[in-house]
Amino acid sequence: MPRIIAIDYGIKRTGIAVTDDFQIIASGLTTIPSETLLSFLNDYFSKEIVELVLIGEPKQMNGLPSESSEIIEKFVQKFKETFPEMKVQRSDERFTSKMAFQTMIDSGLKKKQRQNKALVDEIAATIMLQDYLSRKMI
């Protein structure tokens, strides 16, 4: 069964999560510099079968687009141009970074480890993907 990838795109870094072969469990894959993302994905798609890419959609509390929405929209357009055959779905990413940070606390990571913003981005992508999988199963 093909995998699903989630992307928590940021100006500097992008967190990436992926499902297992059965699309049951989401796991963090990596965090990379955002300028290398399309190249990374091109390499990943050549090695793995992916049926869907979830891309975080940042919103404010009132549901309107956040400040970073314009930057992410530009990335989404570039992604679609680069990978026209790939199915893309947007996913509300409100609170994923806060939930990721809380997950780090709950898992007992030391304060120094919790300051690793790359890890926060990867966990945020994982939370977004696991949420999608949970909704999909219903």
Phi, psi and omega per residue, in radians:
M1 nan 2.411 -3.140
P2 -1.184 2.771 -3.135
R3 -1.572 2.913 2.993
I4 -2.113 2.405 3.118
I5 -1.997 2.488 3.012
A6 -2.028 2.423 -3.118
I7 -2.142 2.115 3.021
D8 -1.797 1.524 -3.010
Y9 -1.349 2.360 3.070
G10 -2.352 2.910 -3.113
I11 -1.069 -0.769 -3.109
K12 -1.706 -0.798 -3.032
R13 -2.228 2.699 3.080
T14 -2.292 2.187 3.062
G15 -1.561 2.445 -3.105
I16 -2.259 2.347 3.066
A17 -2.222 2.771 -3.090
V18 -2.526 2.654 3.081
T19 -1.481 2.911 2.955
D20 -1.324 3.119 -3.100
D21 -1.097 -0.392 -3.097
F22 -1.753 0.067 3.137
Q23 0.977 0.780 3.124
I24 -1.920 -0.733 -3.027
I25 -2.072 2.346 3.048
A26 -1.685 2.382 3.103
S27 -2.333 2.555 3.057
G28 -1.157 2.380 3.123
L29 -1.746 -0.961 -3.113
T30 -3.030 3.015 2.931
T31 -2.237 2.288 -3.083
I32 -2.301 2.825 3.024
P33 -1.083 2.356 -3.055
S34 -1.031 -0.561 -3.122
E35 -1.192 -0.262 3.129
T36 -1.764 0.065 -3.000
L37 -1.070 -0.863 -3.096
L38 -1.087 -0.677 3.095
S39 -1.135 -0.768 3.102
F40 -1.032 -0.818 -3.115
L41 -1.143 -0.670 3.095
N42 -1.019 -0.780 3.106
D43 -1.142 -0.772 -3.121
Y44 -1.114 -0.778 -3.136
F45 -1.123 -0.447 3.113
S46 -1.319 -0.325 -3.099
K47 -1.845 -0.473 -3.062
E48 -2.196 2.615 3.058
I49 -1.567 2.120 -3.115
V50 -2.159 2.248 -3.128
E51 -1.735 -0.336 -3.053
L52 -2.676 2.463 3.027
V53 -2.085 2.093 3.047
L54 -1.584 2.268 3.100
I55 -2.118 2.209 -3.110
G56 -1.030 2.467 3.118
E57 -2.095 1.804 -3.093
P58 -1.297 2.262 3.127
K59 -2.286 2.733 3.030
Q60 -1.431 3.031 -3.125
M61 -1.023 -0.568 -3.114
N62 -1.465 0.065 3.096
G63 1.578 -0.109 3.106
L64 -1.372 2.729 3.130
P65 -1.035 2.529 3.126
S66 -1.490 3.127 -3.109
E67 -1.034 -0.629 -3.066
S68 -1.463 -0.027 -3.096
S69 -1.007 -0.698 -3.101
E70 -1.088 -0.734 3.135
I71 -1.131 -0.738 -3.122
I72 -1.218 -0.634 3.090
E73 -1.070 -0.678 3.097
K74 -1.095 -0.737 3.102
F75 -1.103 -0.759 -3.124
V76 -1.036 -0.748 3.118
Q77 -1.077 -0.783 -3.137
K78 -1.133 -0.683 3.104
F79 -1.060 -0.822 -3.110
K80 -1.130 -0.599 3.084
E81 -1.214 -0.689 -3.112
T82 -1.293 -0.666 -3.096
F83 -2.197 1.199 -3.031
P84 -1.102 -0.405 -3.121
E85 -1.479 -0.258 -3.050
M86 -1.402 2.287 3.096
K87 -1.315 2.296 -3.123
V88 -2.114 2.389 3.040
Q89 -2.321 2.421 3.102
R90 -1.558 2.616 -3.101
S91 -2.414 2.276 3.114
D92 -1.035 2.141 -3.110
E93 -1.909 0.295 3.099
R94 -1.010 2.379 3.065
F95 1.267 -0.058 -3.091
T96 -1.115 -0.656 3.123
S97 -1.184 -0.685 3.094
K98 -1.164 -0.709 3.099
M99 -1.144 -0.643 3.113
A100 -1.116 -0.781 3.122
F101 -1.094 -0.732 3.114
Q102 -1.133 -0.645 3.084
T103 -1.071 -0.692 3.120
M104 -1.125 -0.711 3.100
I105 -1.125 -0.850 -3.097
D106 -1.085 -0.513 -3.122
S107 -1.488 0.004 3.034
G108 1.507 0.292 3.116
L109 -1.171 2.478 3.110
K110 -1.205 2.791 -3.090
K111 -0.957 -0.733 -3.137
K112 -1.070 -0.714 3.129
Q113 -1.191 -0.610 -3.130
R114 -1.231 -0.276 3.118
Q115 -1.443 -0.063 3.129
N116 -1.328 1.700 -3.073
K117 -1.146 -0.489 3.095
A118 -1.107 -0.704 3.120
L119 -1.173 -0.665 3.088
V120 -1.042 -0.771 -3.132
D121 -1.112 -0.722 3.131
E122 -1.148 -0.752 3.121
I123 -1.167 -0.672 3.106
A124 -1.055 -0.746 3.089
A125 -1.104 -0.667 3.130
T126 -1.145 -0.737 3.112
I127 -1.108 -0.756 3.123
M128 -1.056 -0.753 -3.114
L129 -1.223 -0.735 3.134
Q130 -1.138 -0.643 3.076
D131 -1.084 -0.768 3.099
Y132 -1.048 -0.797 -3.135
L133 -1.089 -0.689 3.132
S134 -1.118 -0.736 3.112
R135 -1.197 -0.611 -3.129
K136 -1.143 -0.573 -3.077
M137 -1.320 -0.333 -3.065
I138 -1.273 nan nan
